[in-house]
Amino acid sequence: MEPPAKVERLTRSLQAAPCLAVNGGVFVFFVAIVAGAFVSSYWISASARVAPIIPIAVPAIAQNAATSPLRAPGLTTPFTSSQDAANRTPSELPAGLTQQPSPAPASEAATESSSATTTGSCPAYFRWIHEDLRPWRATGITRETLEGAHRYMPKFRVTVVAGRLYVRRYGRCFQTRDVFTQWGILQLLRRYNTTGRRAVVPDLDLMFDCQDLPVVDAGNHRGCHPPPLFRYCGSEPTLDIAFPDWSFWGWPELNIKPWGTLRREIDEGNAAVDWTRRAPYAYWKGNPMVGTARLELLKCNVSRKRDWNARIYAQDWGKEVRGGFRESDLAKQCTHRYKIYIEGRGWSVSEKYILACDSVALVVRPRFHDFFSRGLMPLQHYWPIRDRGQCRSIKFAVDWGNSHVDKAREIGGNASKFIQEELTMDRVYDYMFHLLSEYAELLRYKPTIPDGAVEVTVESMTHGRRGLEREFMMHAGLNASDRAGPCEMLSPFSPGELETLRRRKADAVEQVETWERSAR
């Protein structure tokens, strides 16, 4: 279906929706915005398939970056902030920013190594499950409420009845996003639907969209029942429910291995390259054509006139496909002390790979969150970067880190420890289990197999699959039931805890911005 037809169908759906904009002007504006998003998405997807991207950084410069460390200028003496409220130097990380509010058992989960026999308390970020489902806590979810999600054009419907998975398809997802998402859900059912286990995935019924952007605007549903819609990310102004993305089970089109394997390979690569021997610059490699922020990032690349301490490379996926992905092995890209995370059109799956590197993650102010990123704290797990004035912000971060090596290594180490201990595949399955279990408790009807749905099994999904698709499925499906039970779910945040958490994050970002202003 061409984009104009999609827009027309969405327009009709919005006109029939009972709880959207309160006046005609707002409605027309909303439709125009969404229409533009669909056309933009179609153009981006099409261009990604046919238009290779030319690398930005000069190879000779990249070679020099890896072999000729430079002393960070201007940061041999710590700065003193001019603001009384932030009277500390860059050599001091603000006190009280290294812990999230959580009940007592959470401290054990932070140091626990997941295994096939150990469960313990869930990581603190699991508490966001309660917040994501809060809009339906009081009223529950009726079948009518769920089917109201059709106005947002979900791509498929997931129904679990008596431990069996049924999928009703409504549209196509980009590449194999839907395939590997459903494969992950199937592995969850294998894991927690075995007779005799204390944890069983309950019957459930949900709508899933595999587009990048969250769409269920909270402001349009005040005073009425918003439809629950699952996708890979959420945001503050929307109600979309964040779910683990497809790449945890592999991304065959880009030769990105299942997370269980790749996480271990990145960890081995970290051990092979000592942090002090890494290039003392900020590294980014990706597709710059999927967002204005990334296009702005290109301006931060090294040139004959200016060095912002950044080494930026545009990924040419067409060339990588032809060359067998020799230059895109994520386990071999932890060669710089700093790695930049920047969103594209929406959130990016690259976040977990960057955080796993032991490098300091320089996170350009994000607009979206995935299911685990709300468990990260600025100056503990990453260094915050302005979304405006990126180049100066990146240069300051790199200069600071090169002058405070121990503290920079600590930030990078905290992030990789978080990934290695709290984002194992065990924890991913645990998150899925608790999210779906809590969601199922909100259903006010007994799930039944929808008209047009088909049963999805291991055999039906692997039939006819070849190459990396089959290889990744088989690898990600191994040992899927080798677990005694999920981790112990944590209680919801209290209002005070949520406010404390948000204030700590805001204070950390403001502290860095204060240091930057003082350095000018």
ZIZIQUI-V793305 format. One record per backbone hydrogen bond with DSSP energy under -1.0 kcal/mol. NH is the residue of the N-H (numbers start at 1). CO is the residue of the C=O. Records with the same first field share a line. If there is no record, write none. Layout:
BEGIN
NH=CO / CO
END
This chain:
BEGIN
6=2
7=3
8=4
9=5
10=6
11=7
12=8
13=9
14=10
15=11
16=12
27=23
28=24
29=25
30=26
31=27
32=28
33=29
34=30
35=31
36=32
37=33
38=34
39=35
40=36
41=37
42=38
43=39
44=40
45=41
46=42
47=43
48=44
50=46
51=47
62=58
63=59
64=60
65=61
66=62
68=64
86=83
88=86
92=89
106=103
107=104
108=105
109=105
110=106
122=488
126=123
127=124
128=125
129=126
132=128
133=129
136=133
137=134
140=136
141=442
146=142
147=143
149=146
150=147
151=148
152=149
153=150
155=208
156=208
157=168
158=206
159=166
160=204
161=164
164=161
166=159
167=454
168=157
170=155
171=155
177=174
180=176
181=177
182=178
183=179
184=180
185=181
186=182
187=183
188=184
189=185
190=186
191=187
192=188
197=194
201=192
204=160
206=158
208=156
209=230
217=215
218=237
220=217
221=218
224=221
230=207
231=241
234=369
239=216
241=229
243=231
248=245
249=246
250=247
251=256
254=251
255=252
256=251
259=248
262=258
263=259
265=261
266=262
267=263
268=264
269=265
270=266
271=267
272=268
277=274
278=275
279=335
281=279
282=309
283=338
284=311
286=313
295=291
296=292
297=293
298=294
299=296
300=297
301=298
303=306
311=282
313=284
315=286
320=316
321=317
322=318
323=319
324=321
325=320
328=325
332=329
333=330
337=279
338=281
339=360
340=283
341=362
344=346
351=348
354=350
355=351
356=352
357=354
360=337
362=339
363=383
364=341
365=385
369=234
375=372
376=373
379=382
380=377
381=377
383=361
385=363
393=389
394=390
395=391
396=392
397=393
398=394
399=395
400=396
401=397
402=398
403=399
404=400
408=404
409=405
410=406
411=407
412=408
413=409
414=410
415=411
416=412
417=413
418=414
419=415
420=416
421=417
422=418
423=419
428=424
429=425
430=426
431=427
432=428
433=429
434=430
435=431
436=432
437=433
438=434
439=435
440=436
441=437
442=439
443=440
444=141
453=450
454=167
456=165
461=457
462=458
463=459
465=462
471=467
472=468
473=469
474=470
475=471
476=472
477=473
478=475
480=477
482=479
483=481
484=116
488=120
498=494
499=495
500=496
501=497
502=498
503=499
504=500
505=501
506=502
507=503
508=504
509=505
510=506
511=507
512=508
513=509
514=510
515=511
516=512
517=513
518=514
519=515
END
